[in-house]
Amino acid sequence: MTQTNLRPELAQRLRQRLEAFGEGFRHNLALIGPMGSGKTFQLLELFAQRTSGLLFIYCPLYRESCRSFLLRLLCQILQAGLPDTPPSTPRRPDDIAARTGIGEPSLPVIETLLRRAEDLLPNTAAAIRAIEPLLARRLYGEAFNRALDAIPTLIEERHQSCVLILDEFLFLEELGLVHAFHELGKRVMTQTSTLFILSSSAPYRARAILRERLQLLFGQFELFSLETLELRSASAWLQQGLRGLRGVNTINPFLIRWLGAYPLYLTVFLKRLKELAALRKTTELNETLFFQTAWDVLGRADGALHQWCTSRVEALAHARHGARAIESLLQIASGARTTTEIGRRIGRADLPGALQLLVEQDAVQRKGTCWVVPDPILRCWMTTILASQRTGALCDEGDIRSRFEQYLTETWTQWLQTTQLSFPEQVTRLLSNFRDDTISLDSKTGRLPRFQTITTQRAEDRPDVYLVAEGEGKRWCCSVQDGVVDETAITNFDLFCRRQTPKPSRKVVITRGGVDQNARLLAKANNMWVWQAEDLDILVHLYG
């Protein structure tokens, strides 16, 4: 697969912030999103396009020793200041399940850099040499503080501002550095000549750290949330990656539905798919090839996605309430929507603590009273592979694989049946499955009542389709549009709602194509609930 930037708008915004910093306007940046959503790719693209007017320190964090991390950070500081030594940009290890470290720079390497720096950057070199005894005495917390303080010295000697990129910054906590976020927060506030760019694959905890420890005076962060890819971008990218295989148009949209539009998942799957096609000397993308690829990457114990899911469960197992959390996660993945239903299946003992752990580890999300597993691959793996392994019975690989393929077959059949319906018909089916749950979507919380009747009405002079759903004293009006919703669509929908007798208790705009900014503001002013593609994904997972 070619390295295509699938988020060009985000890349442009990041470059604009970098250019603004070069002109004297600083706004620190934070990129958060699940593993495999493309954060590191964006940071490396930004680093590759660095300008000569700024110093760049790029330091990714891994599961490693404090000493290893600090030596790498010191090397990056020195390399950023030496004009003939561009800072290196190590990429992540290929093992997506563990990210277990990359080895530390040897002492001769840092010594060579220090000798070169003594003539060009004597004060910076002296500051870093003073850190070496702290490393020898294992005073890693103080060594980290001194490393951060060496950056202003470098800025002063080079007469240039600096960009410090800490990729996966939450690993500072796992490394055991004492008061790391407190100390980092102080530098964010006081080192105004440094632009701080942070990233994390743990959105819940990252938001908490940014909000509570780093959002200080003069240290505000602009938050960029990287979730799944926009549907059209993911589809075009898949089309390019599957070029040369027959049957692409059929499998392409299903892959996005099953894997989710996560760049990492799609890349891993397509890589194995093309390997198998080459080994079998076939250009036909058929059911057999699809099932084998899915089993190799997710079903087999040595599959990349299997290992990734295993690592997530093992991380839960070592935490307090971990065993209960895994049981709860399995039930949520299997369809338990509410706390009451989860408790009915596995008992209520320690359930609040287990659910809170799942939220903190970004394994589940709570939408009102409903729990969902947002990661489609984790959801699939839990309900097929892990569920089979935890039945207590002796399941051989053949039994597990049979269950796995049955799950995929059912998912494919349901998806195929749904795609044969028009978008309004799909929404009608979805509304008919509501079960009186309270849910939070689009920053609003409301109950999804059971509807007895759902009627369809079409606008005379526009392609707009309206649904009127009634049940239990509730009357909903919904505007259903496949394309982008504009101000005119909102205005027309509001007029439609005003003509209804009785008046609707809820007005909902439902779209797969997005909503322009002015239309969203107008919808908010008219107290409308707006459901877009990501909201529909959650509802489909909850109600089929």
N, C-alpha and C positions, 0 to 999 in steps of 0.2 A: 504494500500500500504506500502511495506517495504521501509525503508529509504536507498535507494541505491544511491551511488554517481554516477550520470550520466555524470560527467565530470572528469573522472580519470586523464586525462592528465593535466588539470588545477590544480587539487589537488596536483599532483606531483610537478608541477612547483612552487606552493605556498610553499610547504614543503622545496623545494630546496632553495628558497629565505630565508626562516626562518633559515635553517641550515647555510647558508652563513652569515647571520647576527650574529649568534652565534660564527662564526669564525672571526668576525671583519669586514665583508663587508656589508655595509648598502645600500639597494636600496628600498626606500619607495614604497608601492603598492597601487593601486586604482582599485577597481572592479566596473564597471558600466554596467548597463543593465536594461531592463524593469522590472517592478514589476512582481515577480513570476518566474524570470529566474534562481534563485538558489544562489544568492549572500550570503544571510545569512546562508544558509546551508553550503556553502564552508567555511565561517568564523568560524562557530561553529565546523566544522570538524577540522579545523586548531587549534582552541582553545583546543579541546579535546585531541589533540596529542601534546600539549605543552611540552617542555622539562624543566627539573629542573634548567637548567642554565640560564633561562630567567624569568623575571617578566612579567605577562600578565594583562593588563587592558582592559577589553571588555565592551564597553558601547554603546548599541544601542540607537538611538534617535527616538522619537515619537512626535506626536502633543500633547504637554503637556505644563505645566508652566515652566518658567526658573528655578524656585526654585526646582521643582521636578527633572529636569534633573541634576542640579548641585549637589543636595543631592545624587543622584545615582552615579554620577561621583566620588564624594568624597568617598563614600562607596567602590567603586571599587578600588580606589587608596589604601585605607587602607587594603582591603582584599588581594590585590596583594602582599602587603608587610608582611602580617601576615602568617607565615608558616603553622599554624594549621587551617587557614580559607581560603580554596581555593575560588577564585573569582567565584561568581555565574554567570550563563549565561542565563538570562531570554530570552525566545523565543518571537517571535512576537505574538500579539493578533490574535485570529482566524478570526476576522473581517478584511478581505482583502480589504474592501472598504474604511475603515477610518483610521485604526491604531491610535486610539484615545487616546492612553496612557495606562500606566500600574499602575498608582498610585505611590506616592512618598514614600521613606523610612521614617519611623517615626523618630523623634529626639532621642528617646531612643535607636534605633538601631545604629545610628551613634555615639551616646554617648558611647555605650558599646564598639564599635570598637576603639574609641579614648582612652578609659581607658586601653584597652589591648595594644594599640600601644605606650602608654606613656613610658613603660619600654623597649620595643624592638626597637621602632622607635621614640625616643623623638623629634627629629628635624622635622620629617614628621608630627607627631601629633601636634606639636606647629604651624607648617605652616597651617594646616587645621583648628585648633581652631581659628586662626587669620582671617579665612574666614567667620566664623559664624556671626560676627557683620555686615559684608557686606550683607549677606543674609537678616538679620533683617531690614537693611536700604534699601533693594531692589536695591543695587548697583550690579546688576547681571553681567554686563560687566567686572567690576574689579574682581568680585569673580571668573569668568571663567578664567581670566588671572592668578590669584593666584593659581587656581587649576592646571593649566598647569605647573606653576613654581614649584609646590610641587613635580612633578614627578622627576626632577633631584635630589631633596633632598632625595627622596626615593631610587633612584639609588645609591647615595653615601652611604647611610646608609646600604643598603643590598649588596653593591659591586657586583651588577648584572645589566646587561643591561635590557631594558624594551621594550615591544611591546604594543603600544597603538592602539586599534581597535575602530574606530568610525563608526558604521554601520548607514547608511543614514545620512551622515555628513551635507548634505544641510539643514537639519532641524535647524542647528545652526542659519541660517538666519531667518527662520520662528519664532523661539523662541524670536527674537528681541534682541539678544546679540549684543552690539555695537562693530563694527569692528572685529567681530569674526574671519573672514577668514584672515584678516590682522594679527591679533595676533597669530592665529594658524600658519600662514606662517612664522612668525618670529621664532617660536619654532621649526618648521620643519627644518629651516636653522641652528639654533644654538644648538639644543639638539641632538647632533650626537650619543648619547648613547641610543636614542629612535628610534625604527622602527615604522613609522606611516603607518597604514593600514586603508584606507578609502573605503567606498562603497556608491553608490547612485543609485536610481531608476529613476533619471532624467538625462539621458546621455548628452543632449545638454548643460544644465546649468552646470553640473559637469565638463565637458571638459573645459568650459569657466573659471570656478573658478580655476581649476587645472593649466590651462595655464597662467592666468593673476595674480593670487594671491598666489599660493602655489609653483610654479616651480621656486624656487629661488636658489641661490648659495648653493651647497651641499644639496639641497632638492628635487632632481629630483624624479618623480614618474614613476614607470613602470605601464602602463595602460593595464588592462585585460578587454576586452569587452565581456560580456555574452549575446549573442543573443539566437536564437532558438537552440535546441539540434541537434546534428548530427542525421541524419535520422535513421541510423541503431540502435543507442543507444535508441532512442525514441521508435522505433518499438519493440525492444526486451523487453523493460520495460513494454510497453503496453501489450504485449503477456503474460508476467508474471502476470500482474495485472488482466487480464481477464481470467486467467486460471479457468477452470471449466464451462465456458459458451460456448455454441455452436454458430458458426457463427462468431468467432473472426477474422479469416483470411480475411473475407470480410470487416468488419467494421474497422479493425485496421488502414490500410493506409488512409482511408477516414477521420478518427478522426484526424490524424496528419495534413491532408490537411485543414480541416475545423477549428480546434482549433489552428493550428500552433503548433510547437514542443516546447511549453512553459510548464515547469514542473507543475506550479501552475494550469493552466487551465486543463491540463490532469488529475491531481490529483482530483480536484473538480468534474469534470465530472465522473470519474470512481467511486468515492466514492458514488455519488448519484445513478449511474447505478447499482452498486452492492446492494445498499439498496433496490431499487425498485425490482430487481430480487429476493431478499430474501423475500420481502413482498408478491410478486405474486407467490412465490414458483415455479419459472421457471428457467431453465438453457438455454433457447433459447434467443439469442440476436437478436430480430426481430425488424421490423420497428416501431411497436407500442412502444416498450420499449425505443428505441432510441429517438423518438419524445418526449415522456414524460420526459425523463431525460433532454433533451436539453431545454424543456420549464421550468422545475423546476429550473435549475441553471441559465438560461439566460433570460427567458421570464417572469417569475413570479417576482413581485416587491420585494419579500423577498429572491429571489435567490442570491447566493453569487456572481456570475459573473454579474448579473443584478445590484447589489449594487455597484460593482466595476466600471462598466461603468457609472452609475449615478454619482458617486463621481468625475469621471474625467470631466464630462460635467459641474457639479456644480462648480468645481474649475475654469473652464473657465468663467462661468457666472459672477463671482465676480471680474474679471479682466477688465481693460480698453479694449475696443473693444470686450468684451466677447460675447455679443449677436451676433455680426457679425461673430465672430470666430466660434460659434456653427453652424450658417447658412452655413458658408464656409465648415466646417467639414462634415456636412450632404451632401453637394453637392459632395465633393471629394469622400466620401464613396459610393455615388450613381453613380460614374463613370465620374465626371468632371475631366479631366486630367490636363488642363492648366489654367493659370490665366485668359486668355481670355474667356474660357468656363465658369469658375466660375462667372466672372463678367457679362456674358451674362445672367446667370440664376438668380442672386440675385442683380445685380447692382455693380458698382465699388466703391461706397462711402465707405471709411474707409477700403477697402479691403487689401491694403498692411499691415496696422497695425494688422488686424485680422489674416492674414496668418503668420506674424512674431510671433504673440502670439502662434499660433498652433505649429510652429517650436520650440519655446522656451519651450513649455510644452510637447514636444515629442509626440504630437498627430498626426502629419504628418511629412513626409520627402519630400524634393524637390530633384528630380533626373533630373537635367538639367531643361527643361521647364515643366516637369511632376510632379504632386503632387500625393502622395500615402498615404493611411492610413496603416501603416505597421502591426498594431495589428488586426488580423482577427476577434477576438471576438468583439472588438469595432466596426469594420466595419459592422459585421452582426447585432449587436444591433442597430446601428444608422439607418441602412436602413430598418429595420423591426419594432422594438419596438418604437424607438423615432420618426421615420418618421410617423408612424401611430398616435402617440399621438399629433403630431404637425400639422395635416392636418386641424384642425379647426372644423372638424365634430365630432360628438359624436361617438367614437368607443368603443364598449364594448369589454370585454376580449376575447370573442369568435372571433370577427373580427380580433383582433390583432394576436391571436394565429393562425388563418387561414392563415394570411399573413406570419407569421413566419414559419409555416410548409411548405408553398409554396416555400419560399426562400430556405429552406433546401432541399426540393425535387428537385428543379431546380439545386442546387449546386451538389447534389448527381448524377443526371442524366448527367450533364456536365462532372463530374469527371469520371463516369463510361464509357462514350463515349470516353473520352480521354485515359483512361487506356487500352482500347481495341486496341489502336494504338501503333505501335512500337515507341521507343524514337525518331528516325529520322522523323517519320511521325508527331509526336507531334510538333517537332521543325519546320517542314515545315508549319504546320497549323499556328503556332505562327508568323513566318516570313510573311506569307501571310496577316496578320492582321495589319501590321505596317502602320502608318498613317502620316508620315513625321514629327514626333515629335523629338525634340532634347532631349537626355537623357544622364545621367551620371551613368556609371557602371564601376567597376574595375578601378577606378581612371582615367577613360577616359570619354570624352564627345563627342558624335557624333549624327548625324541625322539618324533616322530609316526610310529609304525611302519606298515608295510604290513599291512593286515588281510585275512585270507582269508575270514572269516565274521563277519557282524554279525547278531545275533538281537535281537528285540524282546520285552520282557516288560512286562505292565501290572499295576499294583497292583490288588488286589481291591476295596478300599473307598475308593480315592482316584484322582484323574485322572492320577496320576504315571505316566510312561512311562520304562522303563529299557532301555538298550541294553547288550548284552554283545558286545564286539568282541575277536576272537582272531586272532593271527598271529605267526609267528616267535618263539614262546615268550612272547609278551606277551598279557596278558588285561586289557582295560579294562572297567570298569563306568561307565556314564554315566547320570545322571538328566537327562531332557530335559523342560523346563517352559516353557510359553509365557507364564505369568503370573509374578508376584512370588514369589520363593522365601522361605519362612519357616522358622522353627526346626523345626517339625514335619516339613517336607519333608526337611530335612537329617537329622533323626533317623531317619526311615523309610528314607532312602537308605543310611544307615550300617548299619542292620539288614539291608537287602537285601545289601549287600556282605559282611557277616559270614557270611551263609548260603551264599555262593558257594564252590564247590570246583572248581578250586583258587582260592585267594584272589586278588583282582585286584591287578595290579602298579600300576595307576593308577585313581584315583577322580575323576571329572570331573562337575561340576554345570554344565549348559548351559541358559541362559535368555535370553529376549529381554525379559523384564519386569523384570529387576533383582533384587537380593538385599537384604533388610533387614539392618540392622547386626548384630543378634544372630545371624541366620543366617550371616552372613559370618564372624563370630568362631567359631561352632561348626564351620563348614566348615574353617576354618584349623586348629582344634584337632584335627580328624580327618584332617588332611593331604589335603584335597580341593583339586583344581584347579577354579577357578570361571571359566567363560567367559560373559561378558555380550555385549551387542549390539556394542560396539566391537571386542571380540576376535573375534567371528564375522565382522565385516566384513573384518578382516585375513585370516582363514582363507579366506573366500570369494574374496578377491582373489588369494590364493596358489594355491588349488586348485579354484576354479570352483564 
